[in-house]
Amino acid sequence: MRIAVLTLTLRANYGGILQAYALQHTLERMGHKVEVFQRWDDYLPPKIVLCAKYIKRIFRKLFIDWNSPIFCEYNLSKIRPVIEQHTREFINRYINIKEIDELDQINEFNYDAIIVGSDQVWRKPYFTNNWNRRISNAFLLFLKRKDIIRISYAASFGLDNLSEYSDRDIQECALCAKRFNAISVREVSGVNICKNSFGLNAVHVLDPTFLLTKNDYIHLIREANIAEEEDENVIMCHILDPSPLKDRLIDDFCKKKNLKLINGYAQVYDIASPLEKRIQPPVESWLSNFHWAKYVITDSFHACVFAIIFNKPFIVIGNETRGISRIKSLLSTFQLENRLISESDDNIDWDLNIDWDLINSNLEELKKKSLSFLSTNLNK
């Protein structure tokens, strides 16, 4: 079967890249041919649009914030290829990209099925900023063919409500969702949203990254010839949004456990940082950090996922800005709610044991259910 995947743009985000890779790899193992739609958006806006933006930013710089940037687009077009050089290499090597500028350019007759997901593809600001289209297009509004199979796999709203959707959005998305052959979501809250707002039953499934094994990811590490960590007394730190409180918490833990810190994430979006510090390391290097670390501290959803896959004790610091409901849903799936803390917590049980045998057993059962969802609905 020829399958297209509609997801968010794959750039420097490890989780976004690996969920697309894992879903494609899983579908290929089932015998399907897969392409992942991408809109790189590497072009500059029309000059008249740029001029309007520059005037607005100059006003802001003069009267509100002297440090605010003006020529963001030109700067971004120059530095983005540098920042994304390693992650783009992984994408080009392992993911079957179908580049399009607009969703209307898709030749629907080239595919037997379209899968929407995973990641926060149904979070309105994320999808609309990525694809420059209304959120209803994330529910395949643009499709004209009636006989093409429409499935969502582990699609995420990011939040536990539709507060970012207008009434019109909800009506349009509900109508489009009713045309799907099957709907699955990544969070339990997504099941409730589909039922209460769209009047539809959705299935709760695993993030695609869980569909592959630890050995699958170790194979990627070895393919890239990543050197083994000589000092295994290390902690993997993956922090998307640094803060003084998080820095203090991490420093205290390193001292308490006598561990060496490995920083697993460049400050890609920190425009105040020097360019060399914003270059995202290779995907395989990031994976190797989980393989060798004794402990993981993060505020990232997918870093939690890979800590579980690699059976590494971990703590996740709540990150409300990026959506905490998805992390809560993940942790509750594996009875790991006590791994979630706030950055201001003082009494943290760092030594809490995790029953990995029980979690791995649970993971295998959930994986069977998730794979069954895909195979069953693609073979109808």
Solvent accessible surface area in square Angstrom, and as a share of the most:
residue,aa,sasa,rsa
1,M,76,0.34
2,R,105,0.38
3,I,1,0.01
4,A,0,0.00
5,V,1,0.00
6,L,0,0.00
7,T,0,0.00
8,L,20,0.10
9,T,27,0.16
10,L,2,0.01
11,R,32,0.12
12,A,2,0.02
13,N,64,0.33
14,Y,4,0.01
15,G,6,0.06
16,G,7,0.07
17,I,0,0.00
18,L,0,0.00
19,Q,1,0.00
20,A,1,0.01
21,Y,13,0.05
22,A,0,0.00
23,L,0,0.00
24,Q,6,0.03
25,H,51,0.23
26,T,7,0.04
27,L,0,0.00
28,E,62,0.28
29,R,143,0.52
30,M,63,0.28
31,G,60,0.58
32,H,21,0.09
33,K,155,0.66
34,V,6,0.03
35,E,61,0.28
36,V,0,0.00
37,F,1,0.01
38,Q,0,0.00
39,R,9,0.03
40,W,23,0.08
41,D,58,0.30
42,D,79,0.41
43,Y,121,0.46
44,L,62,0.31
45,P,34,0.21
46,P,87,0.55
47,K,166,0.70
48,I,141,0.71
49,V,60,0.35
50,L,6,0.03
51,C,73,0.44
52,A,63,0.49
53,K,76,0.32
54,Y,29,0.11
55,I,122,0.62
56,K,155,0.66
57,R,51,0.18
58,I,74,0.37
59,F,117,0.49
60,R,111,0.40
61,K,46,0.20
62,L,109,0.54
63,F,143,0.60
64,I,114,0.58
65,D,52,0.27
66,W,170,0.60
67,N,132,0.68
68,S,12,0.08
69,P,54,0.34
70,I,30,0.15
71,F,108,0.45
72,C,45,0.27
73,E,27,0.12
74,Y,92,0.35
75,N,76,0.39
76,L,70,0.35
77,S,48,0.31
78,K,146,0.62
79,I,38,0.19
80,R,50,0.18
81,P,86,0.54
82,V,51,0.29
83,I,7,0.03
84,E,9,0.04
85,Q,79,0.35
86,H,59,0.26
87,T,0,0.00
88,R,57,0.21
89,E,115,0.52
90,F,4,0.02
91,I,0,0.00
92,N,103,0.53
93,R,139,0.51
94,Y,42,0.16
95,I,7,0.04
96,N,65,0.34
97,I,43,0.22
98,K,83,0.35
99,E,112,0.50
100,I,12,0.06
101,D,82,0.42
102,E,61,0.27
103,L,2,0.01
104,D,94,0.49
105,Q,102,0.45
106,I,17,0.08
107,N,80,0.41
108,E,21,0.09
109,F,147,0.61
110,N,68,0.35
111,Y,10,0.04
112,D,46,0.24
113,A,0,0.00
114,I,0,0.00
115,I,0,0.00
116,V,0,0.00
117,G,0,0.00
118,S,0,0.00
119,D,16,0.08
120,Q,10,0.04
121,V,0,0.00
122,W,1,0.00
123,R,21,0.08
124,K,53,0.23
125,P,48,0.30
126,Y,69,0.26
127,F,0,0.00
128,T,34,0.19
129,N,118,0.60
130,N,36,0.18
131,W,1,0.00
132,N,104,0.53
133,R,61,0.22
134,R,101,0.37
135,I,1,0.00
136,S,0,0.00
137,N,4,0.02
138,A,0,0.00
139,F,1,0.00
140,L,0,0.00
141,L,63,0.31
142,F,14,0.06
143,L,11,0.05
144,K,162,0.69
145,R,37,0.14
146,K,192,0.81
147,D,107,0.55
148,I,4,0.02
149,I,25,0.13
150,R,11,0.04
151,I,0,0.00
152,S,0,0.00
153,Y,0,0.00
154,A,0,0.00
155,A,0,0.00
156,S,1,0.00
157,F,6,0.03
158,G,1,0.01
159,L,40,0.20
160,D,84,0.44
161,N,70,0.36
162,L,20,0.10
163,S,86,0.56
164,E,53,0.24
165,Y,19,0.07
166,S,53,0.34
167,D,110,0.57
168,R,138,0.51
169,D,9,0.05
170,I,44,0.22
171,Q,129,0.57
172,E,34,0.15
173,C,0,0.00
174,A,13,0.10
175,L,106,0.53
176,C,1,0.01
177,A,1,0.01
178,K,113,0.48
179,R,113,0.41
180,F,20,0.08
181,N,81,0.41
182,A,15,0.12
183,I,12,0.06
184,S,0,0.00
185,V,1,0.00
186,R,11,0.04
187,E,6,0.03
188,V,71,0.41
189,S,22,0.14
190,G,3,0.03
191,V,38,0.22
192,N,77,0.40
193,I,10,0.05
194,C,0,0.00
195,K,126,0.53
196,N,121,0.62
197,S,42,0.27
198,F,4,0.02
199,G,58,0.56
200,L,38,0.19
201,N,136,0.70
202,A,13,0.10
203,V,57,0.33
204,H,44,0.20
205,V,6,0.03
206,L,11,0.05
207,D,3,0.01
208,P,0,0.00
209,T,0,0.00
210,F,1,0.01
211,L,9,0.04
212,L,3,0.01
213,T,61,0.36
214,K,82,0.35
215,N,107,0.55
216,D,24,0.12
217,Y,0,0.00
218,I,13,0.07
219,H,105,0.47
220,L,2,0.01
221,I,7,0.04
222,R,169,0.62
223,E,77,0.35
224,A,33,0.26
225,N,132,0.68
226,I,48,0.24
227,A,87,0.67
228,E,123,0.55
229,E,53,0.24
230,E,173,0.78
231,D,59,0.30
232,E,93,0.42
233,N,52,0.27
234,V,0,0.00
235,I,0,0.00
236,M,0,0.00
237,C,7,0.04
238,H,6,0.03
239,I,13,0.06
240,L,21,0.11
241,D,46,0.24
242,P,71,0.45
243,S,27,0.18
244,P,115,0.73
245,L,73,0.36
246,K,8,0.03
247,D,83,0.43
248,R,108,0.39
249,L,7,0.03
250,I,10,0.05
251,D,65,0.34
252,D,70,0.36
253,F,0,0.00
254,C,16,0.10
255,K,148,0.63
256,K,123,0.52
257,K,69,0.29
258,N,119,0.61
259,L,23,0.12
260,K,99,0.42
261,L,85,0.42
262,I,32,0.16
263,N,99,0.51
264,G,2,0.02
265,Y,14,0.05
266,A,13,0.10
267,Q,46,0.21
268,V,6,0.03
269,Y,139,0.53
270,D,59,0.30
271,I,115,0.58
272,A,94,0.73
273,S,24,0.16
274,P,65,0.41
275,L,66,0.33
276,E,123,0.55
277,K,132,0.56
278,R,18,0.06
279,I,44,0.22
280,Q,0,0.00
281,P,48,0.30
282,P,43,0.27
283,V,0,0.00
284,E,13,0.06
285,S,28,0.18
286,W,3,0.01
287,L,0,0.00
288,S,8,0.05
289,N,25,0.13
290,F,0,0.00
291,H,44,0.20
292,W,51,0.18
293,A,1,0.00
294,K,112,0.47
295,Y,17,0.06
296,V,0,0.00
297,I,0,0.00
298,T,0,0.00
299,D,2,0.01
300,S,7,0.05
301,F,4,0.02
302,H,12,0.05
303,A,0,0.00
304,C,0,0.00
305,V,0,0.00
306,F,0,0.00
307,A,0,0.00
308,I,0,0.00
309,I,13,0.07
310,F,6,0.03
311,N,42,0.22
312,K,37,0.16
313,P,43,0.27
314,F,0,0.00
315,I,1,0.01
316,V,0,0.00
317,I,0,0.00
318,G,18,0.17
319,N,9,0.05
320,E,127,0.57
321,T,112,0.65
322,R,62,0.23
323,G,2,0.02
324,I,29,0.15
325,S,17,0.11
326,R,17,0.06
327,I,1,0.01
328,K,105,0.44
329,S,12,0.08
330,L,14,0.07
331,L,1,0.00
332,S,45,0.29
333,T,26,0.15
334,F,2,0.01
335,Q,119,0.53
336,L,8,0.04
337,E,97,0.43
338,N,90,0.46
339,R,2,0.01
340,L,43,0.21
341,I,17,0.09
342,S,51,0.33
343,E,48,0.21
344,S,69,0.44
345,D,55,0.28
346,D,119,0.62
347,N,151,0.78
348,I,31,0.16
349,D,80,0.42
350,W,28,0.10
351,D,87,0.45
352,L,63,0.31
353,N,142,0.73
354,I,26,0.13
355,D,84,0.44
356,W,44,0.15
357,D,118,0.61
358,L,110,0.55
359,I,9,0.05
360,N,51,0.26
361,S,63,0.40
362,N,38,0.20
363,L,16,0.08
364,E,81,0.36
365,E,104,0.47
366,L,41,0.20
367,K,19,0.08
368,K,128,0.54
369,K,98,0.42
370,S,1,0.01
371,L,53,0.26
372,S,56,0.36
373,F,18,0.07
374,L,0,0.00
375,S,39,0.25
376,T,72,0.42
377,N,13,0.06
378,L,0,0.00
379,N,109,0.56
380,K,163,0.69
